[in-house]
């Protein structure tokens, strides 16, 4: 879990955001060079990291938060018999 938290902290930092934007733009550019369904899928997949990097949203962090909230909801209450 510590490795995932360290990775999330990197993705939230400025270098992490810049790298997400660069990777997203690279996927869009590479997908644009392929006139096929694969190119379209690459372009659509590249838009996600580019937009989230620009907006400062970390999707991995949101997924982990919702997972932890769901797990906390299913834990039995302490002190109940």
N, C-alpha and C positions, 0 to 999 in steps of 0.2 A: 504494500500500500504506500510505503514511503517513496518508492520509485515513481509511482503514478502521481503522487502529490508534487514531487520535484519536477516532473514533466509538465504538469498543469501550471506550476509557477513559472516555468520557462515560457510556455505558450502565452501566458498573461503578460509577460515582460515585453518591453519595446523590441528587443531583437527577435523574440518569438513571433510577435505580430508582423514584423517586417518579413520574416522568413515565410509565414503563411501567405502573405500577399504575393511574394515572389514566386512561391511554388504554385499558387493559384493562377497567376498570370502565365507562368510557363506551361501549365496544363492546358489553358485556353489556347495559347499560341500553338502548341504542339497538336492539339485537337483540330485546330483550324487548318493545319497543313494536310490533314487526312480527309478527303472527301468521301466519307463513309459513315456508317452508323457508329463505328468506334470513335471517329473524330467528334461526332456530336456528343457522345457519352463523356469523352474526356473534357470537352468544353463545359458541359453541365457540371461535371465533378470539380472542375477547376474554379468555377464561380463560387462554390461554397467556401473554401478556405480564403479566397480573395475578399469576399464580402465580410466574412466574420473577422478577418484580420483588420480590415478597415474600420469596422464598427466596434472592435474591441470586445467581441463576444467569444468566449471559449466554450465550444459545444461539449468538449470532454468534461469540463467542470460542471456544466449543467446536468449532464448524464449522471455523473458521480453524486451530485447533490440529490437528485431525484431517487437514485438507488439507495442512498443512505436514509433518506426520509421514508422510503417504502419499507426498508428493513427495520427502522425504529418503530414503525407503526405496528409491525407484527410481533414485536418482542412482548413477552408477558410482563404484566405489571408487577413490581416488587411489593412485598407485603401482603399479597393476596393469597389466600389458602384455597 
